[in-house]
Amino acid sequence: MDAVARKINETIAAELGVKPWQVVAAVGLLDGGATVPFIARYRKEVTGTLDDAQLRELEERLRYLRELEDRRGAVLKAIEEQGALTDQLRDAVVRAATKAELEDLYLPYKSKRRTKAQIAREAGLEPLADALVADPSRVPEDAAAAFVSDEKGVPTAADALAGARAILTERVGQNAELVAELRERLWKGGRVAAAAVEGAAPELAGKYADYADYVQPIASLPGHRVLALLRGEREGALTVSLAEADPRDESGLDAAREGYEAAVAHALGIRGAGTSPAGKWLAQTVRIAWRGRLQPRLETDLRGRLFEAAEEEAVRVFAANLRDVLLAAPAGNRAVLGLDPGLRTGVKVAVVDGTGKVVDTATIYPHAPANKWNESLSTLEALAAKHGIELVAVGNGTASRETDRLAGELLARLAQGPGGGEAAPRKPAKVIVSEAGASVYSASALASKELPDLDVSLRGAVSIARRLQDPLAELVKIEPKSIGVGQYQHDLTPAKLDRSLDAVVEDCVNAVGVDVNTASPSLLARVAGVGPLLSRSIVDFRDANGPFATRAELKKVPRLGAKAFEQCAGFLRVTGGAEPLDASAVHPEAYGLAHRILKAAGDGAASAGSIGGLDPAGFVDDRFGLPTVRDVMAELARPGRDPRPEFVTAALKEGVESIGDLKPGMILEGTVSNVAAFGAFVDLGVHQDGLVHVSAMSEKFVSDPREVVKSGQVVKVKVIDVDVPRKRISLSLRLGDEAGPAQDASERRGGEGTRGGDDRRRPRSGGDQDAKGRQQGQGRGQGQGRQQGGQGRRAQNAAPDTALAEALRKAGLTR
């Protein structure tokens, strides 16, 4: 292993808090083509039981650090080719721990256009700059007179002084140590200031009203608020700047600026200029260097740093919510009536049987303007009786509650049965299901292949019904960003977000496992080691040769070689085949171990009890260590177990269909539709998600809302406040909280795909503290139905003065 690789591995080990050998092993497996799900599940001994979350972080850091090393090599080569690579500079480049530090060091050596400072040096003005710094007692104009030369392009003493100033300001800008020091000082002590733009559109002014006069320390600004501020600036509603101190405190701001300017003067070697002849010129040069060159540059740097941190948080929240939605409880193999609500265009109806096959469709018009309520009920009743409907899935879009009421009447009729009374059949359940991304799927090429004979408008109803049966299998057909559980997703770097979300989908699919004989190409493509091309080959082979009888038959699939088989075999299930283990999560390479365990437990009589009585250590050998033995024993005790929770439904309160129906003090049941850094949104079925602020989640302090709730979870909440004009609903998980108007201002939701406006908290005093919040009204809901997800029923800088502004302009240093 070379020194660079060793350095990377040791850095990652320190960051993850694991041993270097574990990182070396994981990197070796990843470089060898192994996937994270495979490593996490079937190579635990090799990596020291690193889990999928640690491996994903390792994989991301490995990518960054390798890119950093590649860039470091390119920087060293470029500086060396210029003949400027000193031992001191080399050491500094080698020690740079981030891309930002590396670029600070490389800045003076970058190929660039000729600067004013370079032109001044060529005109021989650098000695003038040095002389004024070294001896402030010299009169600047007198000293500059000796450098006046029409031949060199310096016609006046003022021009000579302007050139000397350009040299000094550039010198400051290329001082990597100074830049790093001031960057950190600004990060720790600076303020983000926002103000409303005069003349902004009224809707924007209202949307960002809480930021009309806003100041907060840079270092403590939460990620979701950073994204809200940047969006407000981009939309023309706000001006956002980074100041040395609170710009509302003029004396404090002036004092802070003097501190930064003192650091610049010290770096230039200016000592005791004071009231000396050159003192005023030097002081102005320092001010220009700080305000005209360094401060704008550092503001750009710190904006980038703020965005990166906010992006990391947003991606993490999105990924966590996506995981919860994908692993939501499946209803299983039950016949489902899917309803895609609509008003003028009607309600689209699709019936799918227990296998997800479409067996009937219809379009009904129960709502205005047609108002064919009874006719629609009769149609639905006939479909339900014909196909033995067990569940009714209602999309949560426009006309959702009206359609939900229709479904309620349908179920009441079905419960009565032909003769009514006790002999009536069991009443099916109705569930509100998120239709986020359903329209995307309906118009996709994949939907055209799966449902070629079905009109696009009806495909959404099919998707809604299938989501209830198996959320994971259906949602993998949709781009993760369209599922609607993120915040500010369109403000994030697409490649980074896509990598993270794709990883979540892959991990979820492999955690559950896939039936190779029934899975769609979309689902198979997410299996470790498969991908889109191989998934198509598997399906083609299955269509041509019939169902796979064993896992071993996968080796007959064209282009599915030994490596791909190794990666995917443990995650693909074959049920009802000759080898029972093919239906389990036991990898074929461990079948021998599994049979030894079964034999010790009593062959076919193996059970959770008999296997649990065995000592795992007795089965450890030179091939399989204790972690693998324990995993195999756990799988044998409960073969093919699904890690997802049991399916349950939430009960919506009758008569509560719009935000106007909500009253403070109501205790309602709803589904968590999204979890953000500042709280959780709950879908109560009123077309506006309510916000449970993080401060109203528990009697104890909560740092991360996901410690308390997850997307898809059914919860009981208390309505604390309802602001109908602004479409805000404030909720609490603490049912004993007192209802009434919130005293502090709003925390508003800004995530695309989830009824968002913007997302912020109004400061209490000085802009440095957060208040409790309420969410802004949102549009359509995006919660993953009413399925329970594990709990619930189950359990500015001030502008430079005129003189300085003119000096900046003459020196060519204005922004």
LOMITOR-790858 format. One record per residue (C-alpha): x, y, z; residue in one letter. Coordinates in steps of 0.5 Angstrom, whole numbers, padded with zeros to 4 digits, always signed. Each point is the difference from the previous one (the first is absolute). Example, Ala and Ser with C-alpha at 12.3 -4.5 7.8 and 13.67 -1.06 7.14 Angstrom:
BEGIN
+0025-0009+0016A;+0002+0007-0002S;
This chain:
BEGIN
+0000+0000+0000M;+0003+0007-0002D;+0000+0006+0005A;-0006+0003-0003V;-0004-0006+0000A;+0002-0001+0008R;-0001+0008+0001K;-0007-0001-0003I;-0002-0006+0004N;+0003+0003+0007E;-0004+0006-0001T;-0007-0004-0002I;+0002-0004+0006A;+0000+0006+0005A;-0006+0003-0003E;-0004-0006+0001L;+0003-0002+0006G;+0002-0007-0002V;+0007-0004-0001K;+0004+0001-0006P;+0000-0007-0002W;-0008+0000+0000Q;+0001+0006-0005V;+0005-0004-0004V;-0004-0006-0001A;-0006+0004-0002A;+0003+0004-0005V;+0003-0006-0003G;-0007-0003-0001L;-0003+0006-0003L;+0006+0001-0005D;-0001-0008-0001G;-0007+0002-0003G;-0004-0002+0007A;-0006+0003+0001T;-0002+0004+0007V;-0006-0005+0001P;+0005-0006-0001F;+0005+0002+0004I;-0004+0002+0006A;-0004-0006+0000R;+0005-0006-0002Y;+0007+0003+0001R;-0001+0002+0008K;+0006-0004+0002E;+0005+0004-0005V;-0002+0007+0002T;-0001-0001+0007G;-0008+0000-0001T;+0000+0007-0003L;-0008+0001-0001D;-0003+0003-0007D;+0000+0007+0003A;+0007+0000+0002Q;+0002-0003-0007L;-0004+0006-0004R;+0004+0005+0004E;+0006-0003-0001L;-0001-0001-0007E;-0002+0008-0001E;+0006+0002+0004R;+0005-0005-0004L;-0003+0004-0006R;+0001+0007+0002Y;+0007-0002+0003L;+0002-0003-0006R;-0002+0006-0004E;+0004+0004+0005L;+0006-0004-0002E;+0000+0001-0007D;-0001+0007+0000R;+0006+0001+0005R;+0004-0004-0005G;-0002+0005-0005A;+0001+0006+0004V;+0007-0002+0002L;+0002-0002-0008K;-0003+0007-0002A;+0004+0004+0005I;+0006-0004-0001E;+0000+0001-0008E;+0000+0007+0002Q;+0006-0001+0004G;-0003+0003+0006A;-0001-0006+0005L;+0004+0001+0006T;+0001-0005+0005D;-0004+0004+0005Q;-0006+0001-0005L;+0001-0008-0002R;-0001-0001+0008D;-0006+0004+0000A;-0004-0003-0006V;+0002-0007+0002V;-0004+0002+0007R;-0006+0003-0003A;-0006-0004+0003A;-0005+0003-0004T;-0001+0003-0008K;-0001+0007+0003A;+0007+0000+0003E;+0003-0003-0006L;-0003+0005-0004E;+0002+0006+0004D;+0007-0003+0000L;+0000+0000-0008Y;-0004+0006-0001L;+0007+0004-0001P;+0002-0005-0005Y;-0006+0000-0005K;+0000+0001-0007S;-0004+0007+0000K;+0000+0006-0004R;+0005+0006+0002R;-0003+0004+0006T;+0001+0007+0002K;+0005-0003+0005A;+0004-0003-0005Q;+0000+0006-0005I;+0003+0004+0006A;+0005-0005+0001R;+0002+0000-0007E;+0001+0008+0000A;+0004-0001+0006G;-0004+0003+0006L;+0001-0006+0005E;+0006+0004+0003P;-0005+0006+0001L;-0005-0005+0004A;+0005-0003+0004D;+0003+0007+0002A;-0006+0003+0002L;-0002-0006+0005V;+0007+0000+0003A;+0001+0007+0001D;-0007+0003+0001P;+0003+0007+0001S;+0001+0001-0007R;-0005+0005-0004V;-0003-0005-0005P;-0001+0005-0005E;+0008+0002+0001D;+0002-0007+0000A;-0004-0002-0006A;+0003+0006-0005A;+0006-0004-0001A;-0004-0005-0003F;-0004+0004-0005V;+0002-0002-0007S;-0004+0001-0007D;+0004-0006-0003E;-0002-0005+0006K;-0007+0002-0001G;+0000+0004+0007V;-0002+0007-0002P;-0001+0003+0007T;+0002-0001+0007A;-0008-0002+0002A;+0001-0005-0006D;+0006-0003+0004A;-0003+0000+0007L;-0006-0004-0004A;+0005-0005-0002G;+0003-0001+0006A;-0007-0001+0004R;-0002-0005-0005A;+0007-0004+0001I;-0002+0001+0008L;-0007-0003-0001T;+0002-0005-0004E;+0005-0002+0005R;-0005-0001+0005V;-0004-0004-0004G;+0005-0005-0002Q;+0002-0001+0007N;-0003-0007+0002A;+0001+0000+0007E;-0003+0007+0001L;-0006-0002-0004V;-0001-0006+0004A;+0001+0003+0006E;-0005+0006-0002L;-0005-0005-0003R;-0001-0004+0007E;+0000+0007+0004R;-0006+0002-0005L;-0003-0007+0001W;+0000+0000+0008K;-0002+0007+0001G;-0003+0003-0006G;-0008+0001-0002R;-0004-0002-0005V;-0005+0006-0002A;-0006+0000-0004A;-0005+0005-0002A;-0006+0001-0005A;+0001+0002-0007V;-0004+0007-0001E;-0005-0001-0005G;+0000-0008+0000A;-0007-0003-0002A;-0005+0000+0006P;+0000-0008+0000E;+0007+0000+0000L;+0000+0005+0006A;-0005-0004+0004G;+0004-0006-0001K;+0006+0002+0002Y;-0002+0005+0005A;+0003-0003+0006D;+0007+0002-0003Y;-0002+0007-0001A;+0005+0002+0005D;+0004-0006+0002Y;+0007-0001+0003V;+0003-0006+0003Q;+0007-0003+0002P;+0003-0003-0007I;+0002-0006+0004A;-0006-0002+0004S;-0005+0001-0007L;-0004-0006-0001P;+0001-0004-0006G;-0008+0001-0002H;+0001+0007+0001R;+0006+0001-0004V;-0004-0003-0006L;-0006+0004+0001A;+0004+0007+0000L;+0004-0002-0006L;-0007-0002-0003R;-0003+0007+0002G;+0006+0004-0003E;+0000-0004-0006R;-0007+0001-0001E;+0001+0008+0001G;-0004+0000+0006A;+0006+0001+0005L;+0007+0003+0000T;+0005-0005+0004V;+0007+0002+0002S;+0005-0002+0005L;+0003+0006+0005A;+0005+0000+0005E;-0005+0001+0006A;-0007+0002+0000D;-0001+0006-0005P;-0005+0003+0004R;+0005+0001+0006D;+0004+0006-0004E;+0005+0000+0006S;+0001-0007+0000G;+0001-0001-0007L;+0005+0005+0000D;+0004-0003+0005A;+0000-0007-0003A;+0002+0003-0007R;+0006+0004+0004E;+0002-0007+0002G;+0000-0003-0007Y;+0004+0006-0002E;+0005-0001+0005A;+0001-0007-0002A;+0001+0002-0007V;+0005+0006+0002A;+0004-0005+0004H;+0000-0005-0006A;+0003+0006-0004L;+0005+0002+0005G;-0003+0006+0001I;+0003+0003+0007R;-0002+0006+0004G;-0002+0004-0006A;-0005+0004+0004G;+0000+0007-0002T;+0006+0000-0004S;+0000+0003-0007P;-0001-0007-0003A;-0005-0002+0005G;-0006+0002-0003K;+0002-0003-0007W;+0002-0006+0004L;-0007-0001+0004A;-0004+0001-0006Q;+0004-0005-0004T;-0001-0005+0006V;-0008+0002+0000R;+0000-0001-0008I;+0004-0007+0001A;-0005-0002+0005W;-0007+0003-0002R;+0001+0000-0008G;+0004-0007+0000R;+0001-0005+0005L;-0007+0001+0004Q;-0004-0001-0007P;+0004-0006-0001R;-0001-0003+0006L;-0007+0002+0000E;+0000-0005-0006T;+0004-0005+0003D;-0005+0000+0006L;-0006+0000-0004R;+0002-0006-0003G;+0002-0003+0006R;-0007+0001+0003L;-0003-0003-0006F;+0004-0006+0000E;-0002-0001+0008A;-0007+0001-0002A;+0000-0004-0006E;+0003-0006+0004E;-0005+0001+0005E;-0006+0000-0005A;+0003-0006-0003V;+0000-0004+0006R;-0007+0002+0002V;-0002-0002-0007F;+0003-0006+0000A;-0003-0002+0007A;-0007+0002-0002N;+0001-0004-0006L;+0002-0006+0004R;-0006+0000+0004D;-0004+0001-0006V;+0003-0006-0004L;+0000-0004+0007L;-0008+0001+0001A;-0004-0005+0002A;-0003-0004-0006P;-0007-0002+0000A;+0002-0007-0003G;-0004-0004-0005N;-0007+0003+0000R;-0004+0002-0005A;+0000+0008+0000V;-0005+0005-0003L;+0004+0006-0002G;-0003+0007-0001L;+0004+0006-0003D;-0005+0006+0002P;-0002+0005-0005G;-0005+0005-0001L;-0002+0002-0007R;+0004-0006-0003T;-0003-0005+0005G;+0003-0005+0005V;+0004-0005-0004K;-0001-0007+0003V;+0004-0006-0001A;-0001-0007+0004V;+0007-0004+0001V;+0000-0007+0002D;+0004-0003+0006G;+0006-0001-0005T;-0001+0007-0003G;-0003-0002-0006K;-0005+0005-0003V;-0006-0003+0000V;-0005+0006-0002D;-0001+0007-0001T;-0005+0006+0000A;-0001+0007+0000T;-0005+0003+0005I;-0003+0007+0001Y;-0002+0001+0007P;+0002+0007+0001H;-0002+0007-0004A;-0002+0001-0005P;-0003-0007-0002A;-0002-0001+0007N;-0001-0008-0001K;+0000-0002+0007W;-0004-0006+0000N;+0002-0002-0007E;+0007+0000+0002S;-0002-0004+0007L;-0003-0005-0004S;+0006-0001-0005T;+0005-0001+0006L;-0005-0004+0004E;+0000-0005-0006A;+0007+0000-0001L;+0001-0001+0007A;-0005-0006+0000A;+0003-0003-0006K;+0007+0000+0002H;+0000-0001+0007G;+0003+0006+0002I;+0004+0001+0007E;+0003+0007+0000L;-0002+0006-0003V;+0006+0005-0002A;-0002+0007-0001V;+0005+0005-0003G;+0001+0006+0004N;+0000+0005-0005G;-0005+0005-0002T;-0007-0002+0002A;+0003-0005+0004S;-0005+0001+0006R;-0006+0000-0004E;+0002-0007-0003T;+0002-0002+0007D;-0007+0001+0002R;-0003-0004-0006L;+0005-0005+0002A;-0003+0000+0007G;-0007-0001-0003E;+0002-0005-0004L;+0003-0004+0006L;-0007+0001+0004A;-0004-0003-0006R;+0005-0006+0000L;+0000-0001+0007A;-0008-0001+0000Q;+0001-0005-0005G;-0006-0003-0004P;-0004-0001+0006G;+0003+0004+0005G;+0001-0002+0007G;+0005-0005+0004E;+0001-0004-0007A;+0003+0006-0003A;+0007-0001-0003P;+0006+0003+0003R;+0000+0008-0002K;+0006+0002-0004P;+0005+0005+0003A;+0001+0007-0004K;+0007+0003+0000V;+0002+0007-0003I;+0007-0002-0004V;+0005+0005-0002S;-0001+0001-0008E;+0007+0004+0000A;+0003-0002-0007G;-0006-0004-0002A;-0001+0005-0006S;+0008-0001-0002V;-0001-0007+0000Y;-0006+0000-0004S;+0003+0004-0006A;+0007-0004+0001S;+0002-0005-0005A;+0000-0005+0005L;-0007+0000+0002A;-0001+0000-0008S;+0003-0007+0000K;-0003-0002+0006E;-0007+0002-0001L;+0000+0001-0008P;-0008-0001-0001D;-0001+0005+0006L;-0002+0007-0001D;+0005+0005+0003V;-0005+0003+0004S;-0002-0007+0004L;+0008-0002+0001R;+0000+0005+0006G;-0006-0004+0003A;+0004-0007-0001V;+0006+0003+0003S;-0004+0003+0006I;-0003-0007+0001A;+0007-0004+0000R;+0003+0005+0004R;-0004-0002+0006L;+0001-0008-0002Q;+0008+0001+0000D;+0003+0008+0001P;+0007-0003-0002L;-0002-0004-0006A;-0004+0006-0003E;+0004+0006+0002L;+0007-0003-0003V;-0004+0002-0007K;+0000+0007+0002I;+0006+0005+0000E;+0002+0001+0008P;-0001+0007-0001K;-0007+0000-0002S;-0002-0004+0006I;-0001+0007+0004G;+0004-0001+0006V;+0005+0005+0000G;+0001+0007+0001Q;+0003+0005-0005Y;+0002-0006-0004Q;+0000+0005-0006H;+0006+0004+0003D;+0004-0006+0001L;+0006-0002-0004T;-0004-0006-0005P;+0006-0005+0000A;+0001+0000+0007K;-0007+0000+0002L;-0001-0006-0005D;+0006-0004+0003R;-0003+0000+0007S;-0007-0001-0002L;+0002-0006-0005D;+0004-0003+0006A;-0006+0000+0004V;-0004-0003-0005V;+0005-0005-0001E;+0001-0002+0007D;-0008+0000+0002C;-0001-0005-0006V;+0006-0004+0002N;-0002+0000+0007A;-0007-0003-0001V;+0002-0005-0006G;-0003-0001-0007V;-0004-0006-0003D;+0003-0001-0006V;-0006-0003-0003N;-0005+0005+0001T;+0005+0007+0000A;-0001+0005-0005S;+0007+0002-0004P;+0000+0007+0004S;+0000-0004+0007L;+0005-0005-0003L;+0004+0006-0002A;+0001+0002+0007R;+0003-0007+0003V;+0007+0000+0001A;+0005-0002-0006G;-0006+0000-0005V;-0002+0007-0003G;-0004+0002-0006P;+0003-0004-0005L;+0000-0007+0004L;-0007+0001+0003S;-0002+0000-0007R;+0004-0006-0002S;-0003-0003+0006I;-0007+0001-0002V;+0001-0002-0007D;+0003-0006+0002F;-0006-0001+0005R;-0005+0001-0005D;+0003-0005-0005A;+0001-0005+0005N;-0005+0000+0005G;+0001+0002+0008P;+0007-0002+0003F;+0000-0006+0004A;+0006+0001+0003T;+0005+0006+0002R;+0006-0004-0004A;-0004+0001-0007E;+0001+0007+0001L;+0007-0002-0003K;-0003-0002-0007K;-0002+0008-0001V;+0004+0003-0005P;+0005+0005+0002R;-0001-0002+0008L;+0007-0003+0002G;+0003-0002+0006A;+0001+0007+0003K;-0007+0002-0001A;-0003-0007+0002F;+0004+0001+0007E;-0002+0007+0001Q;-0008-0001-0002C;-0001-0007+0002A;-0002+0001+0008G;-0005+0006-0002F;-0004-0004-0005L;-0005-0005+0002R;-0003-0006-0003V;-0006-0003+0004T;-0002-0007-0001G;+0006-0003-0003G;+0004-0006+0001A;+0004+0004+0005E;-0003+0003+0006P;+0006+0004+0001L;-0001+0004-0006D;-0006+0003+0003A;+0004+0003+0006S;+0005+0005+0000A;+0006-0005+0001V;+0005+0001-0005H;+0001-0006-0004P;+0007+0000+0002E;-0002-0002+0007A;-0005-0005-0002Y;+0005-0005+0003G;+0000+0004+0007L;-0007+0000+0000A;-0001-0007-0001H;+0005-0002+0005R;-0004+0005+0005I;-0007-0004-0002L;+0003-0006+0001K;+0002+0002+0007A;-0007+0002+0001A;-0003-0006-0002G;-0001+0000-0007D;-0007+0002-0003G;-0002+0001+0007A;+0004+0007+0001A;-0004+0005+0003S;+0002+0007+0004A;+0000-0004+0006G;+0005-0005-0002S;+0005+0004-0004I;+0000+0005+0006G;+0002-0005+0004G;+0006-0001-0004L;+0007+0003+0001D;+0002+0004-0006P;+0008+0000+0002A;-0001-0008-0001G;-0001+0001-0008F;+0006+0005-0001V;+0005-0002-0004D;+0006+0003-0005D;-0006+0002-0005R;-0005+0003+0004F;+0000+0004+0006G;-0004+0001+0006L;-0004+0006-0003P;-0002-0004-0006T;-0002-0006+0004V;-0004+0004+0004R;-0004+0003-0006D;-0001-0007-0003V;-0003-0002+0007M;-0004+0006+0000A;-0003-0001-0007E;-0001-0008+0001L;-0004+0002+0006A;-0004+0004-0004R;+0001-0001-0007P;-0002+0005-0005G;-0002+0005+0005R;-0002+0007-0002D;+0003+0006+0004P;-0006+0005-0002R;-0005+0001+0006P;-0007-0003+0000E;-0005+0004-0004F;-0005+0004+0003V;-0004+0006-0001T;-0002+0007+0003A;-0007+0002+0001A;-0002+0007-0003L;-0005+0004+0004K;-0007+0000-0003E;-0002+0007-0002G;+0007+0003+0000V;+0002+0001-0007E;+0003+0007-0001S;+0004+0004+0004I;-0006+0004+0002G;-0003-0006+0003D;+0006+0000+0005L;-0001+0003+0007K;+0006+0001+0005P;-0001-0005+0006G;-0002-0006-0005M;+0004-0006+0001I;+0001-0004-0007L;+0003-0006-0003E;+0004+0002-0006G;+0006-0003-0004T;+0007+0003+0000V;+0001+0002-0007S;+0007+0003+0000N;+0006+0002+0006V;+0004+0006-0001A;+0006+0002+0005A;-0005+0005+0004F;-0006-0005+0000G;-0005-0005-0003A;-0006+0001-0005F;-0006-0003+0002V;-0005-0002-0006D;-0007+0001+0004L;-0004-0001-0007G;-0002+0008+0000V;+0005+0001-0006H;+0005+0004+0004Q;+0005-0004+0004D;+0000+0003+0007G;+0007+0001+0004L;+0002-0003+0006V;+0006+0004+0002H;+0006-0003+0003V;-0001+0003+0006S;-0007-0003+0001A;+0002-0007-0001M;+0002-0002+0007S;+0000+0002+0007E;+0008-0001-0001K;+0005+0003-0004F;+0000-0002-0008V;+0006+0001-0004S;-0003-0004-0006D;-0007+0000-0002P;+0001-0007-0002R;+0002-0003+0007E;-0008+0001+0001V;-0003-0001-0007V;+0001-0003-0007K;-0004+0001-0006S;-0006-0004-0001G;-0001-0001+0007Q;-0007+0001+0003V;+0000+0005+0006V;-0005+0003+0004K;+0001+0008+0001V;-0004+0006+0003K;-0002+0006-0004V;+0004+0006+0003I;-0002+0005-0005D;-0003+0001-0007V;+0001+0006-0004D;-0005-0001-0006V;+0002+0006-0004P;+0008-0002+0000R;-0002-0007+0000K;+0004-0002+0006R;-0001-0005+0005I;+0004-0001+0006S;-0001-0007+0004L;+0003-0003+0006S;+0002-0008+0001L;-0001+0002+0008R;-0007+0000+0000L;+0000+0003+0007G;+0002+0007-0003D;-0004+0006+0000E;-0004+0002-0006A;+0001+0007-0003G;+0003+0005-0004P;+0008-0001-0001A;+0003+0006+0004Q;+0007-0001-0005D;+0000+0001-0007A;+0000-0005-0006S;+0005-0006-0002E;-0002-0001-0007R;+0000-0006-0004R;+0004+0001-0007G;+0001-0007-0003G;-0002-0001-0007E;-0005-0006-0001G;-0003+0001+0007T;-0005+0006+0000R;+0006+0005+0002G;+0001+0007+0000G;+0007+0002+0004D;+0003-0002+0006D;+0002+0004+0006R;+0000+0002+0007R;-0001+0007+0002R;+0005+0002+0005P;-0002+0002+0007R;+0005+0005+0002S;+0006+0003-0005G;-0001-0006-0004G;+0004-0005+0003D;-0006-0004+0003Q;-0005-0004-0003D;-0007+0000+0002A;-0005-0005+0000K;-0003-0001-0007G;-0006-0001-0004R;+0000-0003-0007Q;-0003+0004-0006Q;-0005-0003-0004G;+0001-0005-0005Q;-0003-0003-0006G;-0001-0007-0001R;+0002-0005+0005G;+0006-0005-0001Q;-0001-0005+0005G;+0001-0007-0001Q;-0007-0001+0001G;-0003-0002+0007R;+0005-0006+0001Q;+0003+0000+0007Q;+0008+0000-0001G;+0001-0004+0007G;-0003+0004+0005Q;-0007+0004+0000G;-0006-0004+0002R;+0004-0006+0001R;+0003+0002+0005A;+0045+0084-0029Q;+0006+0003+0000N;-0001+0008+0000A;+0002+0003-0007A;+0007+0003+0000P;+0000+0008+0001D;+0001+0004-0006T;+0007+0001+0000A;+0002-0007+0001L;-0005-0002-0005A;+0004+0005-0005E;+0006-0003+0002A;-0002-0007-0001L;-0003+0002-0007R;+0007+0003-0002K;+0004-0006+0003A;-0004-0005-0004G;-0003-0003+0006L;-0007+0001+0000T;-0004-0006+0000R;
